[in-house]
Amino acid sequence: MTGLDDKLSSERLRGRVEYWKQIASIQMHFNDMCIRTRWLGLTAIATLFAAAAVAARENTKFSVPFDLISPVGLPTILMMVSFVLLLALWFLDRRYYYKMLIAAVDYGERFEKH
């Protein structure tokens, strides 16, 4: 009977280790998503800033149909797009991926204590 008990406890331990590996994998996934979101987002924003700087030299302006507002410069439009992108990235990073990462870490800590 002890051989069966030892085998059962060994299988339980193996199952717990596999479960812990999955928890660590989820933590690494959300950490990677946080890093990638920041890296790619800041690259896109820097590109938009550079494009706005080049457009400022050209002095390109766009007019709205029916002359509702005065012509708007291309640098202004590019900076507004970069600001909207920055807000979207902040929301995605802080309100989604970061919260999921913290939840995964908290769950992992609780599992390790158990």
C-alpha positions in Angstrom: 0.0 0.0 0.0 2.8 2.4 0.7 4.1 2.0 -2.8 0.8 3.1 -4.2 0.7 6.0 -1.7 4.2 7.1 -2.8 3.2 6.9 -6.4 0.0 8.9 -5.8 1.9 11.6 -3.9 4.6 11.7 -6.6 1.9 12.3 -9.2 0.2 15.0 -7.1 3.6 16.7 -6.8 4.2 16.4 -10.5 0.8 17.9 -11.2 1.4 20.8 -8.8 4.8 21.5 -10.5 3.1 21.5 -13.9 0.4 23.9 -12.6 3.1 26.2 -11.2 4.8 26.2 -14.6 1.6 27.3 -16.3 1.2 30.1 -13.7 4.7 31.3 -14.4 4.1 31.0 -18.1 1.1 33.3 -17.8 3.1 35.8 -15.8 5.8 35.8 -18.4 3.2 36.3 -21.2 1.6 39.4 -19.6 5.0 40.8 -18.7 6.1 40.3 -22.4 2.9 42.0 -23.6 3.5 45.0 -21.3 7.1 45.3 -22.7 6.0 44.9 -26.3 3.2 47.4 -26.0 5.5 50.0 -24.6 8.3 49.3 -27.1 6.1 49.2 -30.3 4.0 52.1 -29.1 6.8 54.4 -28.3 8.4 53.5 -31.6 5.3 54.5 -33.5 5.0 57.7 -31.5 8.6 58.6 -32.1 8.0 58.0 -35.8 5.0 60.3 -35.8 7.0 63.0 -34.0 9.7 62.7 -36.7 7.1 62.9 -39.4 5.6 66.0 -37.8 9.1 67.6 -37.7 9.6 66.9 -41.4 6.1 68.2 -42.2 6.7 71.4 -40.2 9.5 72.2 -42.7 7.2 71.7 -45.7 4.4 73.8 -44.2 1.7 71.6 -45.5 -1.9 72.5 -44.6 -5.2 70.8 -45.0 -8.5 72.6 -45.4 -11.8 71.2 -44.2 -14.7 71.1 -46.7 -17.1 74.0 -46.6 -14.5 76.1 -44.8 -15.9 75.3 -41.3 -12.5 76.0 -39.7 -9.3 77.5 -40.9 -6.7 75.2 -42.6 -4.9 72.8 -40.3 -1.2 72.0 -40.6 0.0 68.5 -41.1 2.2 68.6 -38.0 -0.8 69.4 -35.9 -2.7 66.4 -37.3 0.3 64.1 -36.7 0.8 65.3 -33.2 -2.9 64.8 -32.4 -2.7 61.3 -33.8 0.4 60.6 -31.7 -1.4 61.9 -28.6 -4.4 59.7 -29.3 -2.1 56.7 -29.8 -0.3 57.5 -26.6 -3.6 57.6 -24.7 -4.7 54.3 -26.3 -1.3 52.6 -25.4 -1.5 54.0 -21.8 -5.0 52.6 -21.4 -4.0 49.2 -22.9 -0.9 49.0 -20.8 -2.0 50.3 -17.4 -5.7 49.2 -17.5 -5.4 45.8 -19.1 -2.0 44.1 -19.4 -0.6 45.5 -16.2 -3.7 44.6 -14.2 -3.6 41.1 -15.7 0.1 40.8 -14.8 -0.5 41.8 -11.2 -3.4 39.4 -10.9 -1.3 36.5 -12.3 1.5 37.4 -9.9 -0.9 37.5 -6.9 -2.4 34.2 -7.9 1.1 32.7 -8.2 2.1 34.0 -4.8 -1.1 32.5 -3.2 -0.4 29.2 -5.0 3.2 29.1 -3.7 2.1 29.8 -0.1 -0.6 27.1 -0.3 
